């Protein structure tokens, strides 16, 4: 039991470090800074491929906004659906639509094309399948300026299985926000990402990773940090968008495998450090659980409840703050599934051909 006792102490220290870093980033008030972002200085770029229904919902959501940016630029990445019909009856001078040339393809190239057409200082990247509140751009004005601003992304789920699938995403966000305080952010999400046009053009280095269709967000973050640009992780209460959680088992694992792949290919030392720490804890607890299930089920029950108690004590505060209380109740189930899930993702990445939006993920 000495080994388990040491593991528990290290686990507690790990949580304390995370919660302190997260609390400080959330308690910071960006509205107090002297320089803020104005919607008139901002263009929204939305790359899309085969998302006719999502585009219709997004355009309806845009019509509800209280404050508007200078432009919304939509870039079609060779969609095969009837996407153009969605824009036929749009009478809005703020919306412009472009299509990639036949020789160009991919989300990264679509974003770059949108940035080139933008004439403002700031660029806001959205995905086509998001939703947001009508005061979104009022919140933009409360943000402090930076070369890259990581904005919050939340999932919408319709059942318990989808909710369980959200947990690893929010735990990754917790680690990211803590890391933003202790050293720097380690990840971001391109569904809701704001940056200056000049910093993007200086750092993007698209040729080096254009063959990897996913990862527009993570590669941009990596190169911004590498070139010492200012990166800021916004608190959860500002400019949050919502996107649908994968509805099928296959869709969920395809998404997570893609995320795992782009994180691996970034070759970021700090990101790898956090991943190794998480992996060590996962494997260690899983090994103890297997041992005590076989040796003494009663002892297994005690140590499992102890771990769940620690998880719930810390994570309930975090999940409450992002209005995801139901996830707290699902933590015990997730604790048993997470090690198996990790192994499945690992094997899926190496032994299953990855596709995204009808294309090979790695060209």
C-alpha positions in Angstrom: 0.0 0.0 0.0 3.0 2.3 0.3 3.1 2.7 -3.5 -0.6 3.6 -3.6 -0.2 6.1 -0.7 2.6 7.9 -2.7 0.4 7.9 -5.8 -2.5 9.5 -3.9 -0.2 12.2 -2.5 1.2 13.0 -6.0 -2.4 13.0 -7.3 -3.5 15.5 -4.7 -0.5 17.8 -5.5 -1.4 17.5 -9.2 -5.0 18.6 -8.6 -3.9 21.5 -6.3 -1.6 22.8 -9.0 -4.3 22.6 -11.6 -7.0 24.3 -9.4 -4.8 27.1 -8.3 -3.7 27.9 -11.9 -7.3 27.6 -13.2 -8.8 29.8 -10.4 -6.3 32.6 -11.1 -7.0 32.6 -14.8 -10.7 32.7 -14.2 -10.5 35.5 -11.5 -8.5 37.8 -13.8 -10.7 40.6 -15.2 -9.7 41.5 -18.8 -12.2 44.4 -18.8 -9.8 46.3 -16.5 -7.1 46.7 -19.1 -6.5 49.9 -21.0 -6.6 48.5 -24.5 -9.6 46.5 -25.7 -10.7 44.9 -29.0 -13.5 46.6 -30.9 -15.9 44.7 -33.2 -15.2 47.3 -35.9 -11.6 46.1 -36.0 -12.6 42.5 -36.5 -13.5 40.1 -39.4 -15.0 36.6 -38.8 -13.7 33.9 -41.0 -15.7 30.7 -41.4 -14.2 27.8 -43.4 -16.7 25.1 -44.3 -17.1 21.8 -46.2 -20.4 19.9 -46.7 -22.2 21.7 -43.9 -25.4 23.0 -45.5 -27.6 22.5 -42.4 -25.0 24.0 -40.1 -24.6 27.1 -42.3 -28.3 27.7 -42.2 -28.3 27.6 -38.4 -25.3 29.8 -38.1 -26.7 32.5 -40.4 -29.9 32.5 -38.4 -27.8 32.9 -35.2 -25.8 35.8 -36.8 -29.1 37.7 -37.3 -29.7 37.7 -33.5 -26.4 39.4 -32.7 -26.7 42.8 -30.9 -23.3 44.0 -32.1 -21.7 43.1 -35.4 -18.1 42.9 -36.7 -16.9 44.5 -39.9 -17.3 41.3 -42.1 -18.3 37.7 -42.1 -16.2 35.8 -44.7 -17.2 32.3 -45.6 -14.8 30.1 -47.5 -16.0 26.9 -49.2 -13.6 24.0 -49.3 -15.0 22.1 -52.3 -18.3 21.2 -50.7 -20.4 18.5 -52.4 -23.8 19.5 -51.0 -26.1 22.4 -52.0 -24.4 24.9 -49.8 -24.8 27.8 -52.3 -28.6 27.7 -51.8 -28.1 28.7 -48.2 -26.7 32.1 -49.2 -29.0 32.8 -52.1 -31.6 34.8 -50.1 -29.1 36.4 -47.8 -29.4 40.2 -48.0 -26.5 41.2 -45.7 -23.7 43.4 -46.9 -21.5 42.1 -44.0 -21.4 38.6 -45.5 -19.0 37.6 -48.3 -18.6 34.1 -49.7 -15.6 32.7 -51.6 -14.5 29.3 -52.8 -11.1 27.7 -53.0 -9.4 27.2 -56.4 -9.4 23.6 -57.7 -5.7 23.2 -56.8 -6.2 24.3 -53.2 -8.0 22.4 -50.5 -8.2 21.9 -46.7 -9.4 23.9 -43.7 -6.0 25.5 -43.2 -5.9 26.8 -46.8 -9.5 28.0 -46.5 -8.6 30.0 -43.3 -5.6 31.5 -45.0 -7.7 32.5 -48.0 -10.2 34.2 -45.6 -7.5 36.0 -43.8 -6.1 37.4 -47.1 -9.6 38.8 -47.9 -10.0 40.4 -44.5 -9.1 44.1 -44.2 -9.2 44.4 -40.4 -6.6 44.2 -37.6 -8.2 41.2 -35.9 -9.5 37.9 -37.3 -12.0 35.6 -35.5 -12.1 32.0 -36.7 -15.4 30.1 -36.2 -16.5 26.7 -37.3 -19.7 26.4 -39.2 -21.4 24.2 -36.6 -21.3 26.6 -33.7 -23.9 28.6 -31.8 -23.5 31.6 -29.5 -25.3 34.2 -27.4 -26.6 37.5 -28.9 -24.1 39.5 -26.8 -21.1 37.6 -28.1 -19.4 40.7 -29.6 -20.2 42.8 -26.6 -18.0 40.3 -24.7 -15.3 40.7 -27.4 -15.0 44.3 -26.3 -14.1 43.2 -22.8 -11.1 41.2 -23.9 -7.6 42.5 -23.6 -5.5 42.6 -26.7 -3.0 39.9 -27.7 -1.6 38.3 -30.8 -3.6 35.1 -30.2 -6.7 34.8 -27.9 -8.0 31.3 -27.0 -11.7 31.6 -26.5 -14.0 29.0 -24.7 -15.7 26.1 -26.5 -18.5 24.1 -24.9 -20.2 21.0 -26.1 -24.0 20.4 -26.3 -25.1 16.8 -25.5 -28.5 15.2 -25.8 -28.0 12.1 -23.7 -25.8 10.5 -21.0 -23.4 8.8 -23.4 -22.7 12.1 -25.1 -22.1 13.7 -21.7 -19.6 11.1 -20.7 -17.8 11.9 -24.0 -17.5 15.5 -23.0 -15.5 14.9 -19.8 -12.1 14.4 -21.4 -12.6 17.6 -23.4 -13.3 19.7 -20.3 -10.5 18.1 -18.3 -8.1 19.0 -21.1 -9.5 22.6 -20.9 -8.9 22.6 -17.2 -5.2 21.6 -17.7 -4.9 24.1 -20.5 -6.1 27.0 -18.4 -3.9 26.0 -15.5 -1.0 25.7 -17.8 -1.8 29.2 -19.1 -1.1 30.5 -15.6 1.9 28.4 -14.6 3.7 28.8 -17.9 1.7 29.1 -21.1 -1.3 27.5 -22.9 -0.7 24.1 -24.5 -3.8 23.8 -26.8 -6.6 25.8 -28.4 -9.7 25.1 -30.5 -10.2 26.6 -34.0 -13.9 26.7 -33.5 -13.5 29.9 -31.5 -10.1 31.5 -32.0 -9.1 35.2 -32.3 -5.8 36.6 -33.6 -4.2 39.6 -35.3 -3.9 39.4 -39.0 -0.3 40.5 -38.9 0.8 37.8 -36.3 -1.0 35.1 -38.3 0.8 36.0 -41.6 4.1 36.2 -39.8 3.9 32.8 -38.1 1.5 30.5 -40.0 4.3 28.6 -41.9 1.6 26.7 -43.8 3.8 24.8 -46.2 5.4 22.8 -43.3 2.1 21.3 -42.2 -0.4 21.7 -45.1 -0.3 18.0 -45.7 -2.0 17.4 -42.3 -5.5 18.5 -42.9 -6.4 18.9 -39.2 -4.6 21.1 -36.7 -5.1 24.6 -38.0 -5.5 25.7 -34.4 -2.7 23.8 -32.7 -0.1 24.5 -35.3 -0.9 28.2 -35.2 -0.6 28.2 -31.4 2.7 26.3 -31.7 4.2 28.8 -34.1 2.9 31.8 -32.2 4.6 30.6 -29.0 7.8 29.7 -30.9 8.0 33.2 -32.3 7.3 34.7 -28.9 3.9 36.2 -29.8 1.6 37.2 -26.9 -1.0 34.4 -26.3 -3.9 34.9 -23.9 -6.4 32.3 -22.6 -9.7 34.0 -22.0 -11.8 33.2 -18.9 -14.8 30.8 -19.4 -17.4 33.5 -19.0 -16.3 35.5 -22.1 -17.3 34.8 -25.7 -18.3 31.1 -25.2 -19.6 29.2 -28.2 -21.4 25.8 -28.2 -21.0 23.0 -30.7 -22.7 19.6 -30.9 -21.0 16.6 -29.2 -20.5 13.7 -31.5 -23.7 11.7 -31.6 -22.2 8.3 -32.5 -19.5 6.0 -31.0 -17.6 6.1 -34.3 -17.9 9.9 -34.6 -16.6 10.3 -31.1 -13.5 8.2 -31.6 -12.8 9.6 -35.0 -12.8 13.1 -33.5 -10.7 12.2 -30.5 -8.2 10.2 -32.6 -7.8 13.2 -34.9 -7.2 15.4 -31.9 -4.7 13.0 -30.5 -2.9 12.9 -33.9 -2.5 16.6 -34.3 -1.3 17.0 -30.6 1.3 14.3 -31.2 2.5 15.8 -34.5 3.0 19.3 -32.9 6.0 18.0 -30.9 5.4 20.5 -28.1 7.5 19.7 -25.0 5.1 21.2 -22.5 2.1 19.5 -24.1 3.9 16.2 -24.0 4.8 16.7 -20.4 1.2 17.2 -19.4 0.2 14.2 -21.5 2.9 12.0 -19.9 1.8 13.1 -16.4 -1.8 12.2 -17.2 -0.8 8.9 -18.8 1.3 7.9 -15.7 -1.6 8.6 -13.3 -4.0 6.7 -15.6 -1.8 3.6 -15.9 -0.9 3.6 -12.2 -4.4 3.7 -11.0 -5.5 1.2 -13.5 -2.8 -1.2 -12.4 -3.7 -0.8 -8.8 -7.4 -1.4 -9.6 -6.7 -4.6 -11.6 -4.4 -5.9 -8.8 -6.9 -5.3 -6.0 -9.8 -6.6 -8.0 -8.0 -9.9 -8.3 -6.5 -9.9 -4.8 -9.1 -8.3 -2.6 -12.3 -6.8 -4.1 -13.1 -5.1 -0.8 -9.8 -3.2 -0.8 -10.5 -2.3 -4.5 -13.8 -0.8 -3.4 -12.1 1.3 -0.8 -9.3 2.7 -3.0 -11.7 3.3 -5.9 -14.0 5.3 -3.6 -10.9 7.2 -2.3 -9.9 8.2 -5.9 -13.5 9.1 -6.8 -13.7 11.3 -3.6 -10.6 13.2 -4.7 -11.8 13.6 -8.2 -15.2 14.8 -7.1 -13.8 17.2 -4.5 -11.8 19.2 -7.1 -13.8 18.7 -10.3 -17.2 19.6 -8.8 -16.0 23.2 -8.4 -14.8 23.3 -12.0 -17.9 21.7 -13.5 -20.1 24.0 -11.5 -18.3 27.0 -12.9 -18.9 25.9 -16.5 -22.5 24.9 -15.7 -21.9 21.2 -16.4 -23.0 19.7 -13.0 -24.2 16.5 -14.5 -20.6 15.6 -15.5 -19.7 15.5 -11.8 -22.0 12.6 -11.3 -20.5 10.7 -14.2 -16.9 11.0 -13.0 -16.9 7.5 -11.3 -18.0 5.8 -14.5 -15.5 7.8 -16.5 -12.7 6.8 -14.1 -13.2 3.2 -15.0 -13.6 3.8 -18.7 -10.8 6.3 -19.2 -7.8 3.9 -19.2 -9.5 1.6 -21.8 -10.5 4.7 -23.8 -6.9 5.9 -23.9 -5.6 2.6 -25.2 -8.4 2.4 -27.8 -7.5 5.9 -29.1 -3.8 5.0 -29.2 -4.3 1.8 -31.2 -6.9 3.5 -33.5 -4.4 6.3 -34.4 -1.7 3.8 -35.4 -3.7 1.0 -37.0 -6.8 2.7 -38.5 -6.7 5.0 -41.6 -7.9 8.4 -40.5 -10.4 10.4 -42.6 -11.9 13.8 -42.0 -14.8 15.2 -44.1 -14.4 12.5 -46.8 -10.6 13.0 -47.2 -7.5 11.2 -45.9 -6.4 13.2 -42.8 -2.7 12.9 -43.7 -2.0 13.7 -47.4 
